[in-house]
Amino acid sequence: LGRGLGELLRELTIEQKLQRVVIAGGDTSSHALGQMGVDALTVRMPLPASPGSPLCVAHSRVKTIDGLEVALKGGQVGTDRYFCAIRDGLGD
């Protein structure tokens, strides 16, 4: 499931020129990132209300993935506003 999600998300990111994505599910996230070609992540913006799920920047040899903003949401992490905060670029 994670690999399929990653393949789909990579294609959507490239086709739609997405600048920010969210992947939900802890184990799913790691498999999806691998399929997307993400080599590393750095923290761009912590979300104090959701420790452990910051907004990150992807580093990749794939030009269209490099610099992509990525948020990884584990199952038990984050408030009810998590997805809205990521969409809107809010720190809380």
Backbone as numpy.savetxt, mean C-alpha at the origin, in Angstrom:
# Nx Ny Nz CAx CAy CAz Cx Cy Cz
-4.12 -16.06 -3.38 -4.95 -14.87 -3.38 -4.07 -13.61 -3.38
-3.05 -13.59 -2.53 -2.18 -12.42 -2.46 -1.44 -12.17 -3.75
-0.95 -13.24 -4.37 -0.24 -13.08 -5.64 -1.17 -12.57 -6.74
-2.37 -13.12 -6.80 -3.34 -12.66 -7.79 -3.71 -11.20 -7.58
-3.89 -10.83 -6.32 -4.19 -9.43 -5.98 -3.05 -8.52 -6.42
-1.82 -8.97 -6.18 -0.65 -8.18 -6.58 -0.55 -7.99 -8.08
-0.83 -9.06 -8.83 -0.80 -8.95 -10.29 -1.85 -7.96 -10.78
-3.05 -8.08 -10.24 -4.14 -7.18 -10.63 -3.83 -5.74 -10.24
-3.31 -5.54 -9.04 -3.00 -4.19 -8.57 -1.87 -3.58 -9.38
-0.87 -4.38 -9.75 0.23 -3.88 -10.59 -0.32 -3.38 -11.92
-1.17 -4.19 -12.55 -1.74 -3.81 -13.85 -2.61 -2.55 -13.73
-3.44 -2.48 -12.69 -4.28 -1.30 -12.48 -3.43 -0.06 -12.22
-2.39 -0.22 -11.42 -1.51 0.91 -11.10 -0.87 1.46 -12.36
-0.39 0.57 -13.22 0.25 0.99 -14.47 -0.78 1.59 -15.43
-1.87 0.89 -15.64 -2.89 1.33 -16.60 -3.55 2.64 -16.21
-3.89 2.77 -14.92 -4.61 3.95 -14.45 -3.69 5.04 -13.89
-2.38 4.77 -13.89 -1.39 5.72 -13.36 -1.71 6.12 -11.92
-2.03 5.10 -11.11 -2.34 5.34 -9.71 -1.12 5.85 -8.97
-1.36 6.71 -7.99 -0.27 7.25 -7.19 -0.31 6.72 -5.76
-1.45 6.14 -5.35 -1.59 5.65 -3.98 -2.51 4.43 -3.99
-2.11 3.39 -3.25 -2.92 2.18 -3.13 -2.93 1.71 -1.68
-3.95 0.94 -1.33 -4.04 0.30 -0.02 -4.22 -1.19 -0.25
-3.47 -1.99 0.50 -3.64 -3.44 0.45 -4.03 -3.88 1.85
-5.17 -4.54 1.96 -5.65 -5.02 3.26 -5.30 -6.48 3.43
-4.91 -6.83 4.65 -4.56 -8.21 4.98 -3.06 -8.35 5.15
-2.63 -8.75 6.31 -1.20 -8.83 6.61 -0.41 -9.74 5.69
-0.74 -11.03 5.66 -0.02 -11.96 4.78 -0.30 -11.66 3.32
-1.52 -11.28 3.01 -1.89 -10.93 1.64 -1.01 -9.79 1.14
-0.76 -8.81 1.98 0.04 -7.65 1.59 1.44 -8.04 1.14
2.09 -8.91 1.89 3.47 -9.26 1.52 3.52 -10.00 0.18
2.58 -10.88 -0.06 2.55 -11.59 -1.35 2.21 -10.62 -2.49
1.28 -9.73 -2.26 0.89 -8.76 -3.28 2.06 -7.83 -3.63
2.79 -7.36 -2.63 3.93 -6.48 -2.89 4.98 -7.17 -3.75
5.21 -8.44 -3.47 6.17 -9.19 -4.27 5.77 -9.26 -5.73
4.49 -9.51 -5.99 4.00 -9.59 -7.36 4.01 -8.24 -8.06
3.91 -7.18 -7.29 3.93 -5.84 -7.86 5.34 -5.41 -8.24
6.34 -6.09 -7.69 7.72 -5.72 -7.96 8.29 -4.73 -6.96
7.67 -4.65 -5.79 8.16 -3.74 -4.74 9.36 -4.40 -4.05
10.49 -3.68 -4.02 11.71 -4.20 -3.39 11.85 -3.74 -1.94
11.33 -2.55 -1.63 11.46 -2.00 -0.28 10.40 -0.92 -0.09
10.13 -0.62 1.18 9.20 0.46 1.56 9.89 1.38 2.55
9.59 2.67 2.45 10.00 3.62 3.48 8.75 4.35 3.96
8.76 4.75 5.22 7.60 5.42 5.80 7.53 6.85 5.27
6.38 7.20 4.74 6.14 8.57 4.28 5.42 9.37 5.35
4.41 8.75 5.97 3.60 9.47 6.95 3.00 8.47 7.95
3.39 8.57 9.21 2.75 7.70 10.20 1.32 8.15 10.45
0.48 7.22 10.82 -0.90 7.53 11.20 -1.04 7.21 12.67
-0.96 8.21 13.54 -0.98 7.96 14.98 -2.17 7.15 15.46
-3.31 7.30 14.82 -4.49 6.54 15.24 -4.43 5.09 14.79
-3.48 4.76 13.91 -3.35 3.39 13.38 -1.90 2.95 13.40
-1.32 2.78 14.59 0.08 2.37 14.63 0.28 1.04 13.91
1.38 0.94 13.20 1.66 -0.28 12.46 1.15 -0.27 11.04
0.45 0.77 10.65 -0.08 0.87 9.28 0.17 2.26 8.69
1.43 2.66 8.57 1.71 3.98 8.02 1.54 4.01 6.50
1.49 5.20 5.97 1.54 5.39 4.53 3.02 5.31 4.14
3.35 4.47 3.17 4.74 4.24 2.78 4.98 4.62 1.33
6.24 4.68 0.95 6.64 4.88 -0.44 7.32 3.60 -0.90
6.88 3.08 -2.04 7.44 1.86 -2.61 8.71 2.19 -3.41
9.69 1.30 -3.28 10.91 1.39 -4.08 10.95 0.15 -4.95
11.12 0.35 -6.25 11.03 -0.76 -7.19 11.89 -0.50 -8.41
12.33 -1.59 -9.02 13.02 -1.49 -10.31 12.01 -1.25 -11.43
10.72 -1.47 -11.14 9.66 -1.20 -12.11 9.34 0.30 -12.04
9.64 1.01 -13.09 9.54 2.48 -13.09 8.19 3.00 -12.61
7.10 2.41 -13.07 5.77 2.91 -12.72 5.36 2.54 -11.30
6.06 1.62 -10.66 5.78 1.25 -9.27 6.66 2.05 -8.32
7.87 2.40 -8.77 8.80 3.16 -7.93 8.19 4.51 -7.56
8.11 4.79 -6.27 7.54 6.04 -5.79 6.05 5.96 -5.47
5.43 4.82 -5.76 4.01 4.63 -5.46 3.79 4.69 -3.95
2.77 5.42 -3.52 2.42 5.44 -2.10 1.58 4.20 -1.79
1.98 3.48 -0.74 1.34 2.22 -0.39 1.02 2.22 1.10
-0.18 1.81 1.43 -0.56 1.59 2.82 -0.94 0.12 2.96
-0.43 -0.52 4.00 -0.71 -1.93 4.27 -1.54 -2.01 5.53
-2.73 -2.55 5.42 -3.63 -2.61 6.56 -3.80 -4.04 7.02
-3.26 -4.34 8.20 -3.48 -5.64 8.81 -4.90 -5.73 9.35
-5.37 -6.93 9.57 -6.75 -7.15 9.97 -7.19 -6.48 11.25
-6.32 -6.40 12.24 -6.70 -5.86 13.54 -6.17 -4.45 13.78
-5.70 -3.79 12.74 -5.05 -2.49 12.89 -5.90 -1.41 12.24
-5.97 -0.26 12.87 -6.63 0.89 12.26 -8.01 1.17 12.81
-8.37 2.41 12.68 -9.68 2.86 13.15 -10.70 2.73 12.01
-11.93 3.09 12.31 -12.98 3.05 11.30 -12.70 4.03 10.15
-11.90 5.05 10.40 -11.60 6.06 9.38 -10.31 5.77 8.62
-9.71 4.61 8.82 -8.40 4.30 8.23 -8.38 4.53 6.72
-9.29 3.92 5.99 -9.27 4.02 4.54 -9.53 5.45 4.07
-10.39 6.17 4.75 -10.65 7.58 4.40 -9.41 8.44 4.67
-8.73 8.17 5.78 -7.53 8.94 6.12 -6.44 8.73 5.07
-6.26 7.49 4.62 -5.28 7.22 3.58 -5.69 7.89 2.26
-6.94 7.76 1.90 -7.43 8.38 0.66 -7.20 9.89 0.68
-7.47 10.52 1.82 -7.41 11.96 1.92 -6.04 12.49 2.33
-5.10 11.57 2.65 -3.76 11.99 3.04 -3.70 12.62 4.42
-4.59 12.20 5.30 -4.63 12.75 6.65 -3.76 11.94 7.59
-3.19 12.60 8.58 -2.35 11.94 9.56 -3.09 11.38 10.74
-4.41 11.38 10.74 -5.14 10.82 11.89 -6.43 10.16 11.44
